[in-house]
Amino acid sequence: MISRNPRSRFAALAVLAAGTLMCAGTAMAAGESAEARAKYKSDVADCNAGRTQEDRATCLREAGAALQESRRGDLANAPRAQKQANTTQRCDALSGSDRSACEARMRGEGTVSGSVAGGGVLREIVTPDPNPPK
């Protein structure tokens, strides 16, 4: 039944316009996060196929959290200066030769073995003792 009341027509147009604006806003948000959505879909596929080191529930939760952080703009690569600060901060609790050796390991000197996926990364520098025990 079509109403002849002008207020009803105006209300219907207002609702239609609001719906159109919401759809446009959703499309814009979808365009802005297309890369993030593609990454999320890829992550979910990896979770479902068992191609990760985590159980499925944890993997899916992490994928969703990454998508959410991406939408907020918090999932960006840290600037080089921040990465450098993080690297040297690891050695702040040490002093003397231990700190020097730690800083050298963080710069990539020595050997590196293991992986994050495997449970940890071991960085090692072998320094001969100048005064071995006799």
ZIUR-V314054 format. One record per run of one state. SS is the DSSP state (2 for helix, 1 for strand, 0 for the rest). FROM is the first residue (numbers start at 0). TO is the last residue. If there is no record, write none. Layout:
((SS;FROM;TO) (SS;FROM;TO))
//
This chain:
((0;0;4) (2;5;31) (0;32;32) (2;33;48) (0;49;54) (2;55;71) (0;72;78) (2;79;88) (0;89;94) (2;95;105) (0;106;109) (1;110;114) (0;115;118) (1;119;123) (0;124;133))
//
